[in-house]
């Protein structure tokens, strides 16, 4: 291949120490050559002929440019590149480094077309600098042209990965490799750390893999039943998992097959080699995102979705394995990073909404479901195995028992015009949440009686509040949202929308506001309160307290450990018109819309936020949760962190247990 030969020549060509651009380009060339060599090497007996130690060494070598202290002087670090080349070129050069870094995963999947395109991009950048010097505009035009050129390839791969490809290099690894020989981990090309290695070693001797698989599959199927949908019309399910969990996934494939569902295994996760690197590049699209690009992407998606309409119609939804235990990430805020300007952010919001509606046309939420479960990673510490066992116990709690207990809470909640939640001690929460009006209480309810179906574990009751009349302050001293730590997060709601917001992550108030805007509100200026819920899994809370892991648990578990408030869309987005019922009492859940989502009937662009972030208050931070009836009567559900509704006594027992 002539392009690769040219890049090999650049990689070995001497560069004077004072030639900054030359050193940068040489570094990228060396990386590209290393990746192509690895692509060739992994076609043969590379994995079986090398020791675990050698494979680990090679894996780390691929990622050394972003690992540890080396990132400070990495060309992937915008702070470093801007210091060398100035703001415009520095940001563009950091973008290019990040873009080329994706070649690693394509090499191990032997996606040669995508490797070729990225190699060609590099060579064009090199030639442009050779011919014109380091002029920003010609380089920017190259980037914009490249991003448009790869839309077809990337969109096709994205749609195939989500809902089409039942055979992949991931599924081949799981089906053909000896999963008790942990060298298989390196076949993905993802960064492999202690989490992946120790998880695989632990599961190799674990005796409850069948139980985990059956729990996930049964919960997935039960989600269809709960929401009045028919999984039998479908034939595929997308499974998203963490590297190291393959023995579970192998069993899961068999159990899903028993229900006529074939697994799509294309999306895997592994330890991020550098979360700051990932965070620094989250808005790299700002370099090229404009109206022309957005329209081109929408057109490409429209064509590819139509081409795949038959397999997409058979897609049932995702089963997702979440993880927890990693050290909470508190990012450094860098002025050198690319960011969307106000016009781009507004366009991005509209663009994302259009793509979401396109996807829903071919894979409608009215026909699909999901399930999600979480397990710890070894990074959680020396008690990993005990915490894993305790987590499994939580994940397998008796749904039917919880359903009956939660019904008592729902019966009381349905009498309320408002729910009043007040914190105590250092927690400043004081908010009144407006409930929907029940016109026929004998046949209608506001709350979903949620057990271990779509969201494992049990249990919670949740609703879509009325926005107008929902007012007050939500405050959490420390919370982990979207893999980011927030300190003293405080949101002021006025008629259901966030009016003011603050946190104390940084010294400057301006940086704190920007942190919330970029990581909670984006791409919106404000968000509605899309969901209010009360979690009832007191056992999970007590176990989390015992292990001192409350602040690192995923929201999937945390949301079951107290009241929670979701900012963004309701839990029924894109499926509001599907009637759903609580199985126990047969009542229809009528609180499926709010004043925001109902706009879909008049202006669908205004109806959805493309966000849904749960924020939970722990039991010990609560003074009370009470309902206020139309007559002004106050009835408590929780007092000082304990349930007081008749029939919920069982929920308080874990607080008294010596766990």
C-alpha angles and dihedrals in degrees: 000000000000095000092055091045089054091049091049089055091052091049093059097036112111116244126196115245094241094054100096097179091046093053090048093050092045090052091052091047091053090051093049091050091049091052094048090048089052091050089056094043095052093057091076136038095309095125097044095042096052131071123245089251093054092048090050091050092051091046092053091047090060091056101035092109092070103029124113122311090352089077091072089072097030121124085228090066110090091204091059097042093047089051089054104037107018129254103299100039093036093057093045093049091050089050091052092050090051092047093051090047088070088068090083095071092042091053094056091045088048092233093161096171092062092044089052093051094050092046090052091050090055093049092050090051090049093049092046091055091045091052102035106018120233098326111158102212098056090047092048090051089053090053093048092048092048094050091052093045093055096047093096094050095044096045092048091049092046095053093043091050093049102047117351117047109087091166119054141143087264094056090045091056092050095045100042109029131083098250092196090064099076092205085089088077092075094058091083096061090226122131108277118206138160092288094061096041097047093043091054091046092048095049091047088072099030117119101198101064091113090055092052092049095048091048091054096044095045091048090051093052092044089055089064091049092049093052096044094249131135117232090184089079089064135071107186138058126187114227118201114191146158123259107259095042096086096118088060092047093050090057091042091057090057094047094048089048088060087064093047095258123130117205123243105210109185106110118075134162132208137171111303106242089214123005091191089058090052091046092048091057101042092108100039087125087076087082094067110006112120139131093278092053093046093052092047092051092048091051092049092049091049092054096044094046089053091049090054098039094120098056090037090057088059095053113112101186141264134308107203131198109205123192138208140183101078117129107270110258119232104184128214111242109230126193089201094067121102114256134182114252120228094268092048092048091052091047091046091054092052092043094051090049091053092049090048091053091047091053091047091055091062100029103028119198086223088070104031134069139179144206132208132193132174136213132179126259122225089250086079088082144253092323091062096120093048092047090048090053093047090048091053089051090053091046092053100049116140108272096194092055092049092046091060093047093048091051089068089056093048092050089057095042091054089063092061131097088190137015113218118204120188129179127213138212110006092354112099098190114140114155138149115210118203117227128214116257115254109218093184109025092180091064104021137066136178098213135071113223096223121192130158101316116098093000115043125230118043136275154047142103115224142179144176106251128216106256100211107076095023104120140156147064129307113196130177121180095209129000138163111222127172089352091304130110120236122192120205093349108191125182124185114206124202117183089343099308130102106255101169133014139182144162136178103233092117136032095242119069090215091059092048092052091047090050090056093043093052099040106031109019102033126154089013131072090219138359134217126233096259099176140020119192144166116219116213104186098115091161090062090050094050093046090048090051091049092055093037092234103122093114095052100044117113118253088249089074099025092057088063091055102072141333114324136194122204117206114208130025126009121257088254100057113152090006103063094123095056108099113230130187138197105245096217100058100013093232120150115243101230099176095089098120139047133188090277101048094043087067086079086085093059107018114007092187088068096045103076136046099194087230136103116166121170119215117190133200113210119235094247091059093058128100091179150328110211140164124232114209126212087259091056095252115148120216121180126226097175127020120187092343097312131104113245102177113117108256095031097086090113090065092064096052096086089060089062097042124103095230 
